[in-house]
Amino acid sequence: MSDPVASPTAEAHAHSHADIAGGWLRAAVFGAMDGLVTNTALVAGMGGGRAAAGTIVLSGVASLVAGAISMALGEYTSVKTQNEQLDLEVAKERRELERNPEGELAELIEMLRVRGVDDQLARRVAVQLSRDPETALRLHVVAELGLSPEDKPSPRVAALSSLVTFAVGAVIPLLPYLFGFSLLWIALLAGGIGLFAAGALSSRFTPRSWWYAGFRQLLFGAVAAGITYLIGLAIGAGVA
């Protein structure tokens, strides 16, 4: 017979969390969505302008390559800059702990009090934690910046995730043309299916239902494609 006291503790430690800070998830989701919306809208605009199938494919492939590289470079630079800024703030906090330990101790006590710890207990805990400078530094950084210096996302992982998923998303609206189906509505249907599927998959990492996330992303893509189609139609009519 299981111990009724021990089982809740064991159960509480039997779960795990997603790697939110790793850098790949946000970049992958953003890359896939951006690739799908960008090339679905591009195909719609080119189709609205009555462009030939070969021109649409060439434009779509160029958009895929340029967009994937741009996304990767942008993600790398963004994450790298964020990490460097965090390193700068950590160094600043380290200097403050060395120059003004009493003031930083008082600050830590206040942080604990604000979070509901009694005054005397907050002081004892803060004093004990401050005996280890690295522990005190980590607590101050997390409390003041909301980021952990130990959980910095990887710029390379973010860049690679963004590059790959953008390319995968961007190729989906082009697939009908690549397989010889030179009909705009088939390409838009493929893009719509990709948008809905990408949105539904993203719901695994959010509290949203799969159908809500899927239809929301489909709506966003449809608005972009519709506007681009009308612009292409107007330009095509003007040129003709």
C-alpha positions in Angstrom: 0.0 0.0 0.0 1.4 3.4 -1.0 2.3 6.0 1.6 -0.4 8.8 1.4 2.1 11.3 2.7 4.9 10.5 0.3 2.9 10.1 -2.9 2.0 13.8 -3.3 5.7 14.8 -3.0 6.7 12.1 -5.6 4.0 13.2 -7.9 5.0 16.9 -7.6 8.5 16.1 -8.9 7.3 13.8 -11.7 6.6 16.6 -14.2 8.8 18.6 -16.6 8.6 21.9 -18.4 9.2 22.9 -22.0 12.5 24.6 -22.9 11.1 28.1 -23.1 14.5 29.9 -22.7 16.4 27.7 -25.2 15.8 30.0 -28.0 14.6 27.5 -30.6 10.8 27.4 -30.0 10.0 31.1 -30.6 12.4 31.3 -33.6 10.9 28.1 -35.1 7.3 29.1 -34.7 8.0 32.7 -36.0 10.0 31.3 -38.9 7.4 28.9 -40.0 4.6 31.4 -39.8 6.5 34.1 -41.5 7.6 31.7 -44.3 4.0 30.6 -44.9 2.5 34.1 -44.8 5.2 35.6 -46.9 5.1 33.2 -49.8 1.3 32.6 -49.7 0.9 36.3 -50.0 3.6 36.5 -52.7 1.9 33.8 -54.8 -1.4 35.5 -54.4 0.0 38.8 -55.5 1.8 37.4 -58.4 -1.2 35.4 -59.4 -3.4 38.5 -59.1 -1.0 40.2 -61.5 -1.4 37.3 -64.0 2.3 36.4 -63.8 3.4 33.2 -65.5 3.9 30.0 -63.5 7.6 30.1 -64.0 7.8 33.7 -62.8 5.8 32.8 -59.7 8.2 29.9 -58.9 11.3 32.0 -59.5 9.9 34.8 -57.3 8.9 32.3 -54.6 12.2 30.5 -54.5 14.1 33.9 -54.4 11.8 34.9 -51.5 12.4 31.6 -49.7 16.2 31.9 -49.9 16.4 35.6 -49.1 13.8 35.4 -46.3 15.4 32.3 -44.7 18.8 34.0 -44.6 17.4 37.3 -43.4 15.4 35.6 -40.6 18.5 33.6 -39.5 20.7 36.6 -39.4 18.1 38.6 -37.7 17.5 36.0 -35.0 21.2 35.5 -34.4 21.8 39.2 -34.1 18.8 39.7 -31.8 19.5 36.8 -29.5 23.3 37.7 -29.4 22.5 41.3 -28.5 20.1 40.2 -25.8 22.7 37.9 -24.3 25.4 40.6 -24.4 23.0 43.1 -22.7 22.3 40.5 -20.0 26.0 39.9 -19.5 26.5 43.7 -19.1 23.7 43.9 -16.5 25.1 40.9 -14.6 28.6 42.5 -14.5 26.9 45.8 -13.2 25.1 43.8 -10.5 28.3 42.0 -9.5 30.1 45.3 -9.1 27.2 46.6 -6.9 27.4 43.5 -4.7 31.1 44.1 -4.2 30.9 47.8 -3.6 27.7 48.0 -1.5 27.0 44.6 0.1 24.8 46.0 2.8 22.7 47.9 0.4 22.3 44.8 -1.8 21.4 42.8 1.3 18.7 45.3 2.3 17.4 45.1 -1.3 17.3 41.3 -1.2 15.4 41.4 2.2 12.9 43.8 0.6 12.4 41.4 -2.4 11.6 38.6 0.0 9.2 40.8 2.1 7.3 41.9 -1.0 6.9 38.2 -1.9 5.2 37.5 1.4 8.0 36.4 3.7 7.9 37.7 7.3 10.5 40.4 8.2 12.6 38.3 10.5 12.6 35.3 8.3 13.3 37.4 5.2 16.4 38.8 7.0 17.7 35.4 8.0 17.1 33.9 4.6 18.7 36.9 2.8 21.8 36.7 5.1 22.1 33.0 4.5 21.8 33.3 0.7 24.2 36.2 0.6 27.0 34.0 2.0 27.4 32.7 -1.5 28.1 35.6 -3.8 27.1 33.7 -6.9 23.8 32.7 -5.4 23.1 36.3 -4.3 24.1 37.6 -7.8 21.7 35.1 -9.5 18.8 36.0 -7.2 19.3 39.8 -7.8 19.5 39.4 -11.5 16.4 37.1 -11.8 14.4 39.4 -9.5 15.4 42.7 -11.1 15.7 41.6 -14.8 13.3 38.6 -15.0 16.1 36.7 -16.7 18.5 34.0 -15.5 22.2 34.4 -16.5 22.4 30.6 -16.6 19.5 30.1 -19.1 20.6 32.3 -22.0 19.2 31.2 -25.4 21.7 30.1 -28.0 22.0 32.5 -31.0 23.1 29.6 -33.3 20.1 27.5 -32.3 17.7 30.4 -32.8 19.3 31.2 -36.2 19.2 27.6 -37.5 15.6 27.0 -36.2 14.5 30.2 -38.0 16.3 29.4 -41.2 14.9 25.9 -41.5 11.4 26.5 -40.5 11.1 29.6 -42.7 12.3 27.6 -45.7 9.8 24.8 -44.9 6.9 27.2 -44.5 7.8 29.2 -47.6 8.0 26.1 -49.9 4.5 24.9 -49.1 2.6 27.4 -51.3 5.0 26.7 -54.1 4.6 22.9 -54.1 1.6 22.8 -56.5 3.6 24.8 -59.1 6.7 22.6 -58.5 4.6 19.5 -59.2 3.1 21.0 -62.3 -0.3 22.3 -61.1 -0.2 25.9 -62.4 -3.5 27.0 -60.8 -3.5 29.8 -58.3 -6.3 28.4 -56.1 -4.5 25.1 -55.6 -1.4 27.0 -54.4 -3.5 29.2 -52.1 -5.2 26.1 -50.8 -1.8 24.5 -50.0 -0.8 27.7 -48.2 -4.0 27.8 -46.3 -3.6 24.2 -45.2 0.0 24.9 -44.1 -1.1 28.0 -42.1 -3.8 26.1 -40.3 -1.5 23.1 -39.6 1.3 25.4 -38.3 -1.2 27.3 -36.1 -2.7 24.0 -34.7 0.8 22.6 -34.0 1.8 25.8 -32.1 -1.2 25.3 -29.7 0.8 22.4 -28.2 2.9 25.0 -26.4 0.0 27.3 -25.4 -3.3 27.0 -23.5 -5.2 27.7 -26.8 -7.2 24.9 -28.4 -5.8 23.6 -31.7 -8.7 24.7 -33.8 -8.6 28.2 -32.4 -4.8 28.6 -33.1 -5.2 27.0 -36.5 -8.1 29.3 -37.6 -6.4 32.3 -36.2 -3.3 31.8 -38.2 -5.3 30.9 -41.3 -7.2 34.2 -40.9 -4.0 36.2 -40.6 -2.6 34.6 -43.7 -5.9 35.1 -45.6 -5.9 38.8 -44.8 -2.3 39.1 -46.1 -2.9 37.1 -49.2 -6.2 38.9 -49.9 -4.6 42.4 -49.7 -1.6 41.3 -51.8 -3.9 39.7 -54.4 -5.8 42.9 -54.8 -2.6 44.9 -55.2 -1.3 42.5 -57.8 -4.6 42.6 -59.6 -4.6 46.4 -59.7 -1.0 46.6 -60.8 -1.6 43.9 -63.4 -4.6 45.7 -64.8 -2.6 49.0 -64.9 0.3 47.4 -66.8 -2.0 45.7 -69.2 
